[in-house]
Every structure is written in structure tokens, then in C-alpha cells.
Amino acid sequence: MAQASSVLVLDDDPACLAVASEVEIGAGVVVHTCATTAEAERLLSRIQIDAAGVDHDLGLQPSGLQW
């Protein structure tokens, strides 16, 4: 059986993360949500991500463009 694809959604807006966590992209795709770049770094140290959607304005954190 093929391994599921992983998508990361990084956004500091809780509403965006809530919507992203509810979206079913398709069979075999797992969506991971993170609210901070630090949280995303911890996730990336544990799993491989196949695609990412990153907010360009993350407030006081490094921007999505810098990250």
C-alpha cells in the first residue's frame, strides 16, 4: 500500500487552520496544521511533507516568505 501524502498548512489565523483541518483533499492525503514556525519546524523534524501552504504574514514570527 502506498504511503499517504502529507500537506502542511502554516497560518497564525485559527479560523484558517480550522478550515484547513476540515478539508479532505483526497484519498491518501493527510493535512497537518501549524500556527507557528516553531511548531512547523518540530513537525518537519518528525515527518516528511510533500507540499505546504504558508501564510506570508505570520505576525511577530518570521514571515512565511522568510521561513
Buried (B, 14 or more C-beta within 10 A) or exposed (E): EEEEBBBBBBBBBEEBBEEBEEEEEEEEBBBBBBBBBEBBEEBBEEEEBEEBBBBEEBEEBEEBEEB
